[in-house]
Amino acid sequence: MCLDFVNSEWTDWRGAGESTDRLSSPEWWKVFLARWGLETAGVTGPAGRRLSELRTLRRVMRSAIEKGRMPRGSDLEWMNGRLAASPQRWAITHGKPSASPTRTGWPAITAALILSLGQLLGQAEASRLKKCANPDCSYVFYDVSTNRSRRWCFSNVCGNLTHVREFRARVMGTRRLH
């Protein structure tokens, strides 16, 4: 869930430098919350302070994922403050601890996102958390390839674009020498 949330903002992978942010889109939230099974009763798209808080959370999460470790210092304190404010009920089900919100709404959604990051960073191999090798792309992903060799978010998009650019640079470099 946290990777999907972090990728709600991305840069134009073709190199135009444009950035797209989906956090202010109620349609994106509707799909996101349904995809991850989060309670949506009475939840509307975030605005104002809540939207600013979610953007801060996304920035902190992206940094943690790219570094392959939990946030530290003031970022960790900030996240723990959000968890402390979240209305959660803990239970052990099927031998595993689980948390469910006692109230729905943005504090519960924010807590679910933070817990998702904690689970990812606590259980994943840090070497498998990667940022797309295309310098114009900001997509982060978990590399599930056997030999950990995946470089691009999508090989048919950023991989092809990168290969074409490298080929053209080699050809143009060679032609200039003649």
Contacts in CASP RR format, 6 or more apart in sequence:
PFRMAT RR
TARGET T0000
AUTHOR 0000-0000-0000
METHOD contacts of the structure
MODEL  1
MCLDFVNSEWTDWRGAGESTDRLSSPEWWKVFLARWGLETAGVTGPAGRR
LSELRTLRRVMRSAIEKGRMPRGSDLEWMNGRLAASPQRWAITHGKPSAS
PTRTGWPAITAALILSLGQLLGQAEASRLKKCANPDCSYVFYDVSTNRSR
RWCFSNVCGNLTHVREFRARVMGTRRLH
1 36 0 8 1.000
1 112 0 8 1.000
1 113 0 8 1.000
1 116 0 8 1.000
2 61 0 8 1.000
2 65 0 8 1.000
2 113 0 8 1.000
2 116 0 8 1.000
2 117 0 8 1.000
2 118 0 8 1.000
2 120 0 8 1.000
3 65 0 8 1.000
3 120 0 8 1.000
3 140 0 8 1.000
3 141 0 8 1.000
3 142 0 8 1.000
4 32 0 8 1.000
4 35 0 8 1.000
4 36 0 8 1.000
5 32 0 8 1.000
5 57 0 8 1.000
5 58 0 8 1.000
5 61 0 8 1.000
5 113 0 8 1.000
5 116 0 8 1.000
6 58 0 8 1.000
6 61 0 8 1.000
6 62 0 8 1.000
6 65 0 8 1.000
6 140 0 8 1.000
7 139 0 8 1.000
7 140 0 8 1.000
8 21 0 8 1.000
8 22 0 8 1.000
8 23 0 8 1.000
8 28 0 8 1.000
8 32 0 8 1.000
8 58 0 8 1.000
9 19 0 8 1.000
9 20 0 8 1.000
9 21 0 8 1.000
9 22 0 8 1.000
9 23 0 8 1.000
9 58 0 8 1.000
9 138 0 8 1.000
10 19 0 8 1.000
10 20 0 8 1.000
10 137 0 8 1.000
10 138 0 8 1.000
10 139 0 8 1.000
11 17 0 8 1.000
11 18 0 8 1.000
11 19 0 8 1.000
11 20 0 8 1.000
11 136 0 8 1.000
11 137 0 8 1.000
11 138 0 8 1.000
12 18 0 8 1.000
12 19 0 8 1.000
12 20 0 8 1.000
12 136 0 8 1.000
13 132 0 8 1.000
13 134 0 8 1.000
13 136 0 8 1.000
13 137 0 8 1.000
13 139 0 8 1.000
13 153 0 8 1.000
13 157 0 8 1.000
13 158 0 8 1.000
13 161 0 8 1.000
14 136 0 8 1.000
14 161 0 8 1.000
15 136 0 8 1.000
17 136 0 8 1.000
21 55 0 8 1.000
22 28 0 8 1.000
23 29 0 8 1.000
23 46 0 8 1.000
23 51 0 8 1.000
23 54 0 8 1.000
23 55 0 8 1.000
23 58 0 8 1.000
24 45 0 8 1.000
24 46 0 8 1.000
24 47 0 8 1.000
24 51 0 8 1.000
26 44 0 8 1.000
26 45 0 8 1.000
29 43 0 8 1.000
29 45 0 8 1.000
29 46 0 8 1.000
30 40 0 8 1.000
33 39 0 8 1.000
33 40 0 8 1.000
33 43 0 8 1.000
33 109 0 8 1.000
34 40 0 8 1.000
36 112 0 8 1.000
38 108 0 8 1.000
38 109 0 8 1.000
38 112 0 8 1.000
39 101 0 8 1.000
39 104 0 8 1.000
39 105 0 8 1.000
39 108 0 8 1.000
40 104 0 8 1.000
41 104 0 8 1.000
42 104 0 8 1.000
42 105 0 8 1.000
43 104 0 8 1.000
43 105 0 8 1.000
43 106 0 8 1.000
43 109 0 8 1.000
46 53 0 8 1.000
46 54 0 8 1.000
46 106 0 8 1.000
50 106 0 8 1.000
53 82 0 8 1.000
53 110 0 8 1.000
54 110 0 8 1.000
56 78 0 8 1.000
57 79 0 8 1.000
57 82 0 8 1.000
57 110 0 8 1.000
57 113 0 8 1.000
57 114 0 8 1.000
60 71 0 8 1.000
60 75 0 8 1.000
60 78 0 8 1.000
60 79 0 8 1.000
61 113 0 8 1.000
61 117 0 8 1.000
62 140 0 8 1.000
63 71 0 8 1.000
63 75 0 8 1.000
64 70 0 8 1.000
64 71 0 8 1.000
64 75 0 8 1.000
64 117 0 8 1.000
64 121 0 8 1.000
65 117 0 8 1.000
65 120 0 8 1.000
65 121 0 8 1.000
65 129 0 8 1.000
65 140 0 8 1.000
66 129 0 8 1.000
66 131 0 8 1.000
66 140 0 8 1.000
68 121 0 8 1.000
68 126 0 8 1.000
68 129 0 8 1.000
69 121 0 8 1.000
69 126 0 8 1.000
70 76 0 8 1.000
70 117 0 8 1.000
70 118 0 8 1.000
70 121 0 8 1.000
70 122 0 8 1.000
71 79 0 8 1.000
79 114 0 8 1.000
82 107 0 8 1.000
82 110 0 8 1.000
82 111 0 8 1.000
82 114 0 8 1.000
83 111 0 8 1.000
83 114 0 8 1.000
83 115 0 8 1.000
85 107 0 8 1.000
86 101 0 8 1.000
86 107 0 8 1.000
86 108 0 8 1.000
86 110 0 8 1.000
86 111 0 8 1.000
87 101 0 8 1.000
87 102 0 8 1.000
87 103 0 8 1.000
87 107 0 8 1.000
87 108 0 8 1.000
88 99 0 8 1.000
88 100 0 8 1.000
88 101 0 8 1.000
88 102 0 8 1.000
88 108 0 8 1.000
88 111 0 8 1.000
89 99 0 8 1.000
89 100 0 8 1.000
89 101 0 8 1.000
89 102 0 8 1.000
90 97 0 8 1.000
90 98 0 8 1.000
90 99 0 8 1.000
91 97 0 8 1.000
91 98 0 8 1.000
91 99 0 8 1.000
91 100 0 8 1.000
92 98 0 8 1.000
99 111 0 8 1.000
99 115 0 8 1.000
101 108 0 8 1.000
101 111 0 8 1.000
101 112 0 8 1.000
120 129 0 8 1.000
120 142 0 8 1.000
121 129 0 8 1.000
124 142 0 8 1.000
127 143 0 8 1.000
127 148 0 8 1.000
128 142 0 8 1.000
128 143 0 8 1.000
128 144 0 8 1.000
128 148 0 8 1.000
129 140 0 8 1.000
129 141 0 8 1.000
129 142 0 8 1.000
129 143 0 8 1.000
130 140 0 8 1.000
130 141 0 8 1.000
130 142 0 8 1.000
130 143 0 8 1.000
130 150 0 8 1.000
130 151 0 8 1.000
131 138 0 8 1.000
131 139 0 8 1.000
131 140 0 8 1.000
132 138 0 8 1.000
132 139 0 8 1.000
132 140 0 8 1.000
132 141 0 8 1.000
132 151 0 8 1.000
132 152 0 8 1.000
132 153 0 8 1.000
132 158 0 8 1.000
133 151 0 8 1.000
133 152 0 8 1.000
133 158 0 8 1.000
133 159 0 8 1.000
133 162 0 8 1.000
134 152 0 8 1.000
134 153 0 8 1.000
134 158 0 8 1.000
134 159 0 8 1.000
134 161 0 8 1.000
134 162 0 8 1.000
137 152 0 8 1.000
137 153 0 8 1.000
137 158 0 8 1.000
139 153 0 8 1.000
139 158 0 8 1.000
141 150 0 8 1.000
141 153 0 8 1.000
143 149 0 8 1.000
143 150 0 8 1.000
144 150 0 8 1.000
151 159 0 8 1.000
152 158 0 8 1.000
152 159 0 8 1.000
152 162 0 8 1.000
END
